[in-house]
Amino acid sequence: MSEKIQQLIEMAKGSKPTAEDTERQRRSFAYGNTHFENERITRETVDKAADALAAQSDDSTD
């Protein structure tokens, strides 16, 4: 493996995903798994459901 690639790997090991990155990945995972079973599911459908769940969660913490 080249030295440059090894350096990049070492840098990536210390990298932490942001909350936004994690949420984007969670939604992508949800879309991929649900669309596989039901082609009518869209990314917009997943986004709306995730936003509704987040709002519901925010309401319950008040």
C-alpha positions in Angstrom: 0.0 0.0 0.0 1.4 3.4 -0.9 2.5 5.8 1.9 -0.1 8.4 0.8 -3.0 5.9 1.1 -1.7 4.7 4.5 -1.6 8.4 5.7 -5.2 8.9 4.5 -6.4 5.7 6.3 -4.7 6.9 9.5 -6.4 10.3 9.2 -9.8 8.7 8.6 -9.5 6.5 11.7 -9.7 9.6 13.9 -12.6 11.1 12.0 -15.9 11.3 13.8 -19.1 11.7 11.7 -21.3 14.7 12.5 -24.9 14.4 13.7 -25.9 15.5 10.2 -23.8 12.8 8.6 -25.2 10.1 10.8 -28.8 11.3 10.1 -28.2 11.3 6.4 -26.8 7.8 6.5 -29.7 6.6 8.7 -32.2 7.9 6.1 -30.3 6.4 3.2 -30.3 3.1 5.0 -34.0 3.3 5.6 -34.7 4.2 2.0 -32.6 1.5 0.6 -34.2 -1.2 2.7 -37.8 0.0 2.3 -37.6 0.8 -1.4 -36.2 -2.7 -2.0 -39.5 -4.1 -0.6 -41.9 -1.4 -1.9 -40.9 0.6 -5.0 -43.5 3.3 -4.1 -41.3 4.4 -1.2 -39.2 7.5 -2.2 -36.5 9.4 -0.5 -39.1 12.1 0.1 -41.3 9.6 1.9 -38.5 8.6 4.2 -37.6 12.3 4.8 -41.2 13.1 5.8 -41.4 10.1 8.1 -38.1 10.9 9.7 -39.0 14.6 10.2 -42.4 13.5 11.8 -40.6 11.1 14.1 -38.1 13.8 15.1 -40.9 16.3 15.8 -42.8 13.7 17.8 -39.6 13.0 19.8 -39.1 16.7 20.4 -42.7 17.1 21.7 -42.3 14.2 24.1 -39.3 15.8 25.8 -41.1 19.0 26.6 
